[in-house]
Amino acid sequence: MNVDNFSFLKNLRKDRFFLLAGPCVIEDKEMPYLIAEQLLKITKKLEIPYVFKASYRKANRSRLDSFTGIGDLEGLKILKDIKNTYNIPVVTDIHTAEEAALAAEYVDILQIPAFLCRQTDLLVAAAKTGKIVNIKKGQFLSGKSMQFAVDKVVTSGNNQVMLTDRGNMYGYQDLVVDFRNIADMQRFNIPVIMDITHSLQQPNSESGITGGNPEMISLIGNAAIAAGADGIFMETHPTPSCAKSDGANMLRIDLAESLLEKFVRIKEAIS
């Protein structure tokens, strides 16, 4: 893995991975700080480089009445304040080319949702901000085919690109993780991340609310670290059942420390 273009990875130990984690979306003005503080305390203890993750707006919701955020600028300002308060990088999703320049004023990493990973205008706009671009692999694509998404960013003048796997569609309402994709995407010589919560979604529910299988989070994470993933992505919440987005597949935050400790032990064993 080439880390030269990623300042937050400069001190990454060979026996460690990095972590992108936080709530699915900015729900209010207090909870993001509570989650950031708790995860920062854990990652400092375990010497894991940490990036705070939260969407300032959710565009990919099944139902019109689903929660999408507290307001774009309000959400972005909270992300920037978390970055400055705790001196940690932050990442958020963007959904249109027009969002790229706006979000780039507040965050360090722009994330491209999986279902938008082939959108050329979006990738080029993200690349031209000069920010790190994390592209989630489409549920409909192989790891090898993500070379073309990477090329769009690099050809646009930005070598700061990462890839995240989040499983592949299996029928209409399930996902399966093919861990070969980690090795295939690492051949591009960029950081490869495993999303261990979204990969356990059960999408396309007839109720319009995505289901999940959170009891498998540890299994997916263990396997991803053993397969050589450079980073882990996960969404977490104090009470996932009350989360306003993606609660069905989130990790309860009080389980985070023991889970990450297990991942560290696996990483140390294979290093």
Buried (B, 14 or more C-beta within 10 A) or exposed (E): BEBEBBEBBEEBEEEBBBBBBBBBBBBEEEBBBEBBEBBBEBBEEBEBBBBBBBBBBBBBBEEEEBBBBBEBEEBBBBBBBBBEEBEBBBBBBBBEBEBBBBBBEBBBBBBBBBEBBBBEEBBBBBBBBEBBBBBBBBBEBBBEBBBEBBEBBBEBEBBBBBBBBBBBBEEEBBBEBEBEBBEBBBEBEBBBBBBBBBBBBBBBBEEEBBBBBBEBBBEBBBBBBBBBBBBBBBBBBBEBEEBBBBBBBBBBBEEBBEBBEBBBEBBEEEE
